[in-house]
Amino acid sequence: MASPSPPSRAAGPSDDPSDDPSDHALAARLATEAGALLVELRGRAGATEASAASLRADGDRRAHRFVVDALAEHRPDDAVLSEEATDDDGGGAGEALARRQRAERVWIVDPLDGTREFAEPPRTDWAVHVALVVRGWPVAGAVALPAQGVTLATHPAPPPPPPHGGPPRLIVSRSRPPAVALALAEALGGELVTMGSAGAKAMAVVRGQADIYAHAGGQYEWDSCAPVAVAAAAGLHVSRLDGSALAYNRPDPWLPDLLICRPELAPTVFDALSALDRA
């Protein structure tokens, strides 16, 4: 792996005229309201294993239906890609994919990111993602952390996280920390912070609770699209692990890796990744 010197955010149409201010507000409102629905749903659930399984399924279904129906009402001409509905759902095979690829504007949403954490009260590390993509880049987006009563959006953008003195804090999955993140933490002399959903991890960096979120091993576009939009708006570095720009609304929504970090740490991270690659 070469040692790239990428920009602090991936290239995107930040000044594009299609970046309608009302899209930012809609993303934030839908993420917040879907989150409120989920909090209410969780509050009525029982505490048995069977009720947790039912809660996960019901939460996914109801949050998806709320977001998709709201987008159909408020943005009827836009395409939608949701974790809870594949491109082949509904019409003939591939019809939704073809429409999504033709669309100028595509909403990429994860109505409940961190289903397992959602069904484990009182965990708060789960999220709702709503983002609008134009020509491969999320021009508007929001991540709600409903159990924390917080929504972070692209407008108004969160302030840059305050400086952190001491070893870099790398945020990883509590159950499946990727090997690259563990090796990176060791190489940087960093500290590990464990957390659940991808959105909660990314927002921990945005909020200054961690410094680096390096993921490998696979995600889908809906896992990172809204978090990347918010992180970039806050001035953080966002890219693939090799430093290349992120791109969304591709035919295959699989996105193998991701880096979100404080911009001043990006060169150090890439140097460490290069050294690990050569080892």
C-alpha positions in Angstrom: 0.0 0.0 0.0 1.3 3.4 -0.9 1.2 6.2 1.6 -1.4 8.6 0.1 -2.0 12.1 1.1 -5.7 12.4 0.5 -7.9 15.4 1.2 -9.6 15.6 4.6 -12.8 14.5 2.9 -13.6 12.6 -0.2 -14.4 14.6 -3.3 -18.1 15.5 -3.6 -20.4 18.2 -5.0 -20.4 20.4 -1.9 -21.4 23.5 -4.0 -23.7 21.6 -6.3 -27.0 23.5 -7.0 -28.9 20.3 -6.4 -27.8 20.5 -2.7 -31.2 21.9 -1.5 -31.2 23.3 2.0 -34.5 21.6 2.6 -32.9 18.2 2.1 -30.7 18.7 5.1 -33.8 19.5 7.2 -35.7 16.6 5.8 -32.9 14.1 6.6 -32.6 15.4 10.2 -36.4 15.3 10.7 -36.9 11.8 9.4 -33.9 10.4 11.3 -35.2 12.0 14.5 -38.8 11.0 14.1 -37.9 7.4 13.1 -35.7 7.4 16.3 -38.6 8.5 18.4 -40.8 5.8 17.0 -38.1 3.2 17.9 -37.6 4.6 21.4 -41.4 4.3 22.0 -41.4 0.8 20.6 -38.5 -0.3 22.8 -40.2 1.2 25.8 -43.2 -1.1 25.4 -41.1 -4.3 24.8 -40.6 -7.1 27.3 -37.2 -8.5 28.5 -37.3 -12.1 27.3 -35.2 -13.6 24.5 -38.3 -14.1 22.4 -39.5 -10.5 22.9 -36.0 -9.2 21.9 -36.2 -11.1 18.6 -39.6 -9.7 18.0 -38.4 -6.2 18.9 -35.5 -6.4 16.4 -37.9 -7.5 13.6 -40.6 -5.0 14.5 -38.1 -2.2 14.8 -36.5 -2.8 11.4 -39.9 -3.1 9.8 -41.6 -0.1 11.3 -38.6 2.3 11.0 -38.1 1.3 7.4 -41.8 1.8 6.6 -41.8 5.2 8.3 -38.8 6.5 6.4 -39.7 5.1 3.0 -43.3 6.3 3.2 -42.1 9.8 4.3 -39.7 10.0 1.4 -42.4 8.8 -1.0 -44.5 11.7 0.2 -41.9 14.5 0.3 -39.5 13.4 -2.4 -41.6 11.3 -4.8 -39.2 11.6 -7.7 -36.2 10.4 -5.8 -35.0 6.8 -5.6 -34.4 5.1 -2.3 -31.9 2.4 -1.2 -32.7 1.0 2.2 -31.1 -1.8 4.2 -34.5 -3.3 4.7 -35.5 -3.4 1.0 -33.2 -4.9 -1.7 -33.1 -3.6 -5.2 -35.2 -6.6 -6.3 -38.1 -6.0 -3.9 -41.4 -4.9 -5.4 -41.2 -4.9 -9.2 -39.4 -7.2 -11.6 -35.9 -8.4 -10.9 -33.5 -5.5 -11.2 -36.2 -2.9 -11.9 -35.4 -1.0 -8.7 -31.7 -1.2 -9.4 -32.2 0.2 -12.9 -34.3 3.1 -11.5 -31.7 3.8 -8.8 -28.9 3.9 -11.3 -30.8 6.3 -13.6 -31.8 8.6 -10.7 -30.1 12.0 -10.2 -31.0 11.8 -6.5 -30.9 8.7 -4.3 -31.7 8.5 -0.6 -29.6 5.8 1.1 -31.0 4.9 4.5 -30.5 2.5 7.4 -33.7 2.8 9.4 -32.2 0.9 12.3 -28.4 0.6 12.5 -27.4 -1.6 15.4 -30.5 -3.8 15.7 -28.9 -6.0 18.3 -28.0 -3.0 20.5 -31.5 -1.6 20.0 -33.0 -4.8 21.5 -30.7 -4.7 24.5 -32.0 -1.9 26.8 -30.5 0.2 28.2 -27.8 0.2 25.4 -27.6 3.6 23.6 -25.1 2.7 20.8 -27.6 2.3 17.9 -28.7 4.8 15.3 -30.9 5.9 12.4 -29.2 6.9 9.1 -30.8 9.1 6.4 -28.7 10.5 3.5 -29.2 11.9 0.1 -26.7 11.1 -2.6 -26.1 13.1 -5.8 -23.5 11.8 -8.3 -21.9 9.4 -5.9 -21.6 11.8 -2.9 -23.9 12.3 0.1 -24.9 16.0 -0.2 -27.2 15.9 2.9 -27.5 13.5 5.8 -28.3 12.9 9.4 -27.6 10.3 12.0 -29.9 10.1 15.0 -28.8 8.5 18.3 -32.3 8.1 19.6 -31.5 6.6 23.0 -29.2 9.5 23.6 -31.7 12.1 22.4 -29.2 13.4 19.8 -29.4 13.9 16.0 -26.3 15.1 14.1 -26.8 16.5 10.6 -25.0 18.1 7.7 -26.7 21.4 8.3 -26.1 22.9 10.7 -22.9 20.9 10.7 -21.5 19.7 14.0 -18.5 21.7 15.2 -15.1 20.1 14.7 -14.3 17.9 17.7 -12.0 19.4 20.3 -8.3 18.4 20.4 -7.5 15.3 22.3 -4.2 15.0 24.2 -2.8 11.6 24.7 -2.9 8.3 22.8 -5.3 8.2 19.8 -8.5 6.4 20.6 -9.6 3.9 18.1 -13.3 2.8 18.1 -14.1 -0.8 17.3 -17.0 -3.2 17.4 -17.7 -4.6 20.8 -18.2 -8.1 19.4 -16.2 -8.3 16.1 -13.3 -5.8 16.2 -11.6 -6.0 12.7 -8.0 -7.2 12.7 -6.8 -4.1 10.9 -8.1 -1.8 13.7 -6.4 -3.9 16.4 -3.1 -3.9 14.5 -3.5 -0.2 13.8 -4.1 0.5 17.5 -1.0 -1.4 18.4 1.1 0.4 15.8 -0.1 3.8 17.0 0.1 3.0 20.7 -3.6 3.8 20.7 -6.4 2.9 23.1 -9.4 0.8 22.0 -13.0 2.1 22.6 -15.7 -0.5 22.0 -19.2 0.3 20.7 -22.1 -1.2 18.8 -23.4 0.2 15.5 -21.5 1.9 12.7 -23.4 5.1 13.1 -22.7 5.3 16.8 -19.0 4.6 16.2 -18.7 7.3 13.5 -20.6 9.9 15.6 -18.3 9.1 18.6 -15.5 10.5 16.4 -17.6 13.5 15.3 -18.4 14.2 19.0 -14.8 13.9 20.2 -15.3 10.7 22.1 -12.9 8.8 19.8 -10.3 9.8 17.2 -10.2 7.1 14.6 -12.8 4.7 13.2 -11.0 2.3 10.8 -13.2 -0.5 9.5 -12.4 -3.5 7.3 -14.2 -6.7 6.6 -17.2 -5.3 4.9 -20.1 -3.0 5.2 -22.9 -1.8 2.9 -23.5 1.7 1.7 -26.3 2.3 4.1 -24.0 1.5 7.0 -21.7 4.5 6.3 -23.4 6.9 3.9 -25.1 9.2 6.4 -22.3 8.9 9.0 -19.8 9.9 6.3 -22.0 12.9 5.3 -22.1 14.1 8.8 -18.4 13.4 9.5 -17.3 15.3 6.4 -19.5 18.2 7.2 -17.8 18.4 10.6 -14.4 18.6 8.9 -13.2 15.1 9.6 -11.2 12.9 7.2 -13.3 10.3 5.3 -12.1 7.8 2.8 -11.4 4.2 2.0 -8.5 2.6 3.9 -6.2 3.0 0.9 -7.0 6.8 0.8 -9.2 6.6 -2.2 -12.5 8.6 -2.2 -15.7 7.0 -1.1 -18.5 6.6 -3.7 -22.1 5.8 -3.2 -25.1 4.6 -5.3 -23.0 2.0 -7.1 -24.7 -1.1 -8.6 -23.3 -3.3 -5.9 -23.8 -1.5 -2.5 -21.0 -3.6 -0.8 -18.4 -1.2 0.6 -15.5 -3.2 2.1 -13.7 -0.6 4.2 -13.8 2.8 5.7 -11.8 5.4 7.5 -13.2 8.3 9.5 -10.7 10.2 11.7 -9.4 13.5 12.8 -7.8 15.2 9.8 -4.5 15.7 11.5 -4.2 12.0 12.2 -4.9 10.8 8.6 -1.2 10.9 7.4 -0.1 9.0 10.5 -2.8 6.4 10.0 -1.9 5.9 6.3 1.8 5.6 7.2 0.9 2.9 9.8 -1.3 1.1 7.4 1.5 1.1 4.8 3.9 -0.3 7.3 1.4 -3.0 8.3 0.9 -3.8 4.6 4.7 -4.3 4.1 5.1 -6.4 7.3 
